[in-house]
């Protein structure tokens, strides 16, 4: 006989897209199914957060490349901080 839990949870996975590329997702968990307004709000948050997250990702990549760029002599102070 299968075990039935007293409470069920509704999960949702909402992708965050930048330029057609999925850069992350928002996972939601709620004890009851979300109504249309709540689902729309979560989608809007994902749409608004995606470009911010994309920019932060690009800045982190550029920062790492600048800190580890071997063509510069001597290394930048930022690169020295990361090495310590």
C-alpha positions as CSV (number, residue, x, y, z in Angstrom):
1,X,0.0,0.0,0.0
2,X,1.5,3.4,-0.9
3,X,2.2,6.0,1.8
4,X,0.2,9.2,1.4
5,X,1.6,12.3,3.1
6,X,-0.9,14.5,5.0
7,X,0.5,17.6,3.3
8,X,1.5,17.9,-0.4
9,X,3.7,20.6,-1.8
10,X,3.4,22.3,-5.2
11,X,6.8,22.9,-6.8
12,X,7.6,25.0,-9.8
13,X,10.7,25.7,-11.8
14,X,10.9,29.0,-13.6
15,X,13.8,29.6,-15.9
16,X,15.7,32.9,-16.1
17,X,16.6,33.7,-19.7
18,X,19.1,36.2,-21.1
19,X,19.4,36.5,-24.9
20,X,17.5,33.2,-25.3
21,X,20.0,31.4,-23.0
22,X,18.9,29.9,-19.7
23,X,21.3,31.2,-17.0
24,X,19.4,30.0,-14.0
25,X,16.1,29.1,-12.6
26,X,13.8,30.0,-9.7
27,X,12.5,27.0,-7.7
28,X,9.3,27.6,-5.8
29,X,7.7,25.4,-3.2
30,X,4.3,26.1,-1.7
31,X,1.9,24.0,0.4
32,X,-1.0,24.8,-2.0
33,X,-1.2,25.3,-5.7
34,X,-0.5,28.9,-6.7
35,X,-3.3,30.9,-8.3
36,X,-2.8,32.7,-11.6
37,X,-1.8,36.0,-10.0
38,X,0.9,34.3,-7.9
39,X,2.3,32.4,-10.9
40,X,2.3,35.6,-13.0
41,X,4.2,37.4,-10.2
42,X,6.9,34.7,-10.1
43,X,7.3,34.8,-13.8
44,X,7.6,38.6,-13.7
45,X,10.3,38.3,-11.0
46,X,12.2,35.8,-13.2
47,X,12.0,38.1,-16.2
48,X,13.2,41.2,-14.2
49,X,16.0,39.3,-12.4
50,X,17.4,37.6,-15.5
51,X,19.3,40.6,-17.0
52,X,20.7,41.6,-13.6
53,X,22.0,38.1,-13.0
54,X,23.4,38.0,-16.5
55,X,25.2,41.3,-16.0
56,X,26.6,40.1,-12.6
57,X,27.8,36.8,-14.3
58,X,29.5,38.8,-17.1
59,X,31.2,41.1,-14.6
60,X,32.5,38.1,-12.5
61,X,33.9,36.5,-15.7
62,X,35.6,39.8,-16.8
63,X,36.9,40.3,-13.3
64,X,38.4,36.8,-13.2
65,X,39.9,37.2,-16.6
66,X,41.5,40.5,-15.6
67,X,42.9,39.0,-12.4
68,X,44.4,36.1,-14.2
69,X,45.6,37.8,-17.3
70,X,49.2,36.7,-17.8
71,X,50.0,39.4,-20.4
72,X,50.1,42.2,-17.8
73,X,53.3,42.7,-15.9
74,X,53.1,43.3,-12.9
75,X,49.8,41.8,-11.9
76,X,47.0,44.2,-11.1
77,X,46.4,45.0,-7.4
78,X,43.1,43.2,-7.7
79,X,44.8,40.1,-9.1
80,X,47.2,40.2,-6.1
81,X,44.3,40.3,-3.7
82,X,42.8,37.2,-5.3
83,X,46.1,35.4,-5.2
84,X,46.4,35.9,-1.4
